[in-house]
Amino acid sequence: MVRAVRKLQPALPVLVRTRDDADLERLQAAGATEVVPETLEASLMLVSHLLLLLGVPVSRVVRRVRAVREDRYRLLRSFFHGQEPEPIDTGAFRERLHAVPLPEGAHAVGRRLRELALDKAGVEVAAIRRGERRGPPPRGDTRLEAGDVVVLYGAPEELERAEALLLKG
């Protein structure tokens, strides 16, 4: 298929999704502009979510994922002729999960979710992990406790505001 597209439209970018890297060289030799292995991307997403749930700061997770992708997708950098590309604002695709551990004395401790109005901050509470348990999707009457980990979903700026609200008020 890649060869047929290349023959009909030589300048057309051809992105190929593949299960893994097994056919990477063959697909590139056939003319694929970029080959995206599902296993790599799925693994990056799983690891990202796990690190966030474990409380690793979003910025650190994003930097690490970016480094792995930059190393893997070298061809993309060649389009920019040695320059770093400007970040692309992808709207909803910027949204991500972010875990906020609640220490003793945090503003949210002892309060119900509805009191905090996190939805007005532009985030959704995806889950609350209490001890080793992660319960069902939280409801507005859920009272937060010290040691809870509140898993938020939203854009980076909104996540920062919501984290500040949870911790400091």
Order of alpha helices (4+ residues) and beta strands (2+ residues): alpha-beta-alpha-beta-alpha-alpha-alpha-beta-alpha-beta-beta-beta-alpha
